[in-house]
């Protein structure tokens, strides 16, 4: 009889990590390097992302690239220096306003994403301070696939710090209270998803490569999965997820990473 470790190894092997790395870095103010190659605490975002999942036993990576893809491919190569296997899907030339949905559909169509295996979707500019999170997510997801017949699981943080000041105003226009950067208790997607092969067909059906605007995975696919009652949730505490979309967020994340000794 197989023990839990044998099952986990098998299911980890059966999972490909798909990293969407086509960002241009405009919000970060980067003009010298593409977003995935921006360094934080001495290491590029894409390397840190790969090492995070490798630490949890994942060895097969599919990286979806577009903007300045040659630099990313040259930097990472086939993954040998990181001890992993990397395949690339490059956004088609001439395809404007791609977005994550189109990038995923293209990678499915060209065979870079293995249709027979589940995918763990991630982004290089999302950092997580819980070293074991990918493994716990996989176990959480597998249980829900078995007991609830879900097709995907999304990770949510339990609360976020709202980056602006908020006020309560009375009927006379007078401010009754004011709070700067309050903590909002609302489940917020962290950009980490596990999806089973049936979701690939949904992406093919719902994502239009000819659309005149970017098509986002979160905008089109996740609402449909939720409507079909096929999307499960994993909730993590506030502070585990660190998004890096602006220079200010990068500076805050740099301070956190420099103060902690993480193995990735």
N, C-alpha and C positions, 0 to 999 in steps of 0.2 A: 504494500500500500504506500502511495506517495504521501510524504509529509507536506506541511505548509510551505517549507522552503523550496521543495521540488516544484510545487504548483506555481509559486511566485516566480521562480527562475523561468519556467516555461512561458508564463504570461508576459513577463518582461521581455523575453526574446521575441514574443509575438506582437510586440508593440514598437512601432516606428515613431521617433520623435520628429515632428514636422515644425521647423522654425521659420516663421515668416520674417524675412530679413530684407525686405525691399524698401525700407524707409530711407528718405532723403536727408533726414536730420535737420530740416528747416527750423523746427521748433527749438532745437538745441543750438541753433545759430552756427551749425557746422558747415564749413565750405571746403575744408581740406580733406576730410575723410567721410565716407558714407556712414550713416548712423550706426550700423552694427560694429564698426571698427573704432568707434569712440572709446577711449580708455577711461576706466574708473578704478581707482585704487590700484593703478599700475597694470591693469589687464583689460583687454577689449570686452565689450558687452557680449559679443558672440562667443568668445572663448569661455567666459564665465558661465554663460547659459549652457554650453555643451558640457562643461565640467560638472555642473550641478546635476544634470541628468545622468551622466556617466557614473557619478558617485552612487546613484541609485540602481546601477546595473544595466542601464540602457546603452546600447552600443551602436544602434543604427539610426542615422540622422538623415533627414531630407530637408534641405535648405532651399527655400523659395526666394530667389533674388531677382532684382530688376536694375534699379539705379546703381551704376558703377559696379555691376556684378563681377566684372573681371578682377577688380581689386580684392573683393571678398574671396573669390575662388582661388586667387593666387596666394592669399594670406593663409587660408585654411587647407588648401589642397584636398587630398582624398581623406583627410582625417587621421592619417597614420601617425603624425606627430602628437596627436591627442589620444591615440589608442582607440579610435572609433572609426566607423565607416560612414563616409559622407557622400550623398548624391545631391545633385543640384537640378533645380528646375528654373530656367531663366524665362522671365516674362517675354512673350512674343514681341518682336520688333513692330513698331507701328501701332501697338495697342495702347490707346490713351486711357488715362484714368482707370487704372487696373483695379486697385483695392484688393483686400484679402480674399474675397469670394472668387474673383476671376483668377487670381493666382493659384488658389486651391483647385479650381476646376481644370485649369491648364495642366497642373501637375498630375492630376488624375488621368487626364486624357493622354498625356505623353508617357505614362507609365512610371514616372519617377516615384509617385506614391503607389505602393503595393496595395491593390484593391482587396487582397485577401487578408489583410492584417489591419488591426486597429491603429489609430493614430493619436498621439498625444500632441496637441497643438500648443505652441508656446511662442513667445516673442523675446528677442534679446534685451529689450529695454524694460522688461518686468523682472525685478529681483525678488527673491524670496529668502527669508532668514531662517526658515525651517528646513534643515538639511534633509529630512526624511519625507518631505511633503509629496514628491512624485510617487514614492512607494505606497504611502498611505492612500493617496488618491486612487492608485490602481486597485488596491484591495477594496476600497470603498465602492468604486465603480463596478467591479466584478460581482460584488454582493448584490448590487442593485440590478445588474443585468440579469442575474439569476432569479431574484425574488420579485422584481417589479417590471421586468422586460423592457428596461430603458435602452436607448441606443447611444446616449451621450451623457456625460457628466461635466458640469461647469463648476469651477472654484469661485467662491464669493468671499469677500471679507465682510465681517459683521458690522463694521462702521468705518467711516472715513472722516478725516479732518477737512471740512469745507474750506477752500482757500481764500474766502472773502468774508467780510463782515456782514452780519445779518441784523435786521431790526424788526421790532414790532411797532406798528404805527396805529394811533387811535383814530377815531372818526374826524378829529380836528386837524389831522396831519402832524400831530406831535409824536415824537419818538418816545415810546414807553420803555423800551429796553434796547440795548445794543450789545452784540457779542462779536468779537473778532475771532475768525477761524474756529467756529464751534465744531464739535464732534457730532456728526449726523449718523444716527443709527438706521442705516438703510443698507440692505444687501447690495454689494457692488461687485461686478464681475472683475476678476483679476487677470484675465487673459490667459488662463490655463484650462484646456478642455481635453477630455478623452472621448473619442468617438469610435463606434463600431463600424464595420464596412457598409452596412445599409445606409449610413449617412452619405456615403460617396454618391449614391444614386440620387439622393435628395439634392445634393450640390449640383449635379449635372442637370437636374430638372429645373431648379429654381434660379440658377445663376446664368444670366445672359451675357455672353462675352461681347456681344455687339452693343450693349447698353452704352449710352453716351456719357455716363458718369461712372465713378468708381462704385463697385458693388462690394459691400462689406459682409463678411461671414456672420458677424454678430447681428447685423441688421436684417438679414434675409433667412438664414438657416436656423439660428437659435429660437426666434419667435415661432417658426413653424414646428420645431421639435417640441417646444413648450405647449403649443396648441394641440399637438397629437399626444401629449402626456408621455413623451419619450425622453424628456430631459430631467436629469437628476441633479441635485445640488450637494456640494461639499462646502461647508462654511468654516472659515479659519478666523482666528482672532485678529483684531485690528493691530497693525504694526508688523505683521509677518510679511505682507506684500509691500514692496517699494517700487512704484512706477517712476520711470525716468523719462519724462517728456519735455521738460524745460530745463534751462540752465540752473534755475533755483532748486529744482528737484535733484539734479545731478549733484549739486553742492551738498545738499542734505544727505543724499545717499553716500557720497564720498566720506563724509564725517562718520556715518554709521559703520561703514565697511572698515575704515581705518581703525575704529575703536574695538572691533570684534575680530577674533581669529577664526574665520570660517575656512573649511577645507576646500573651498572652490573660489 
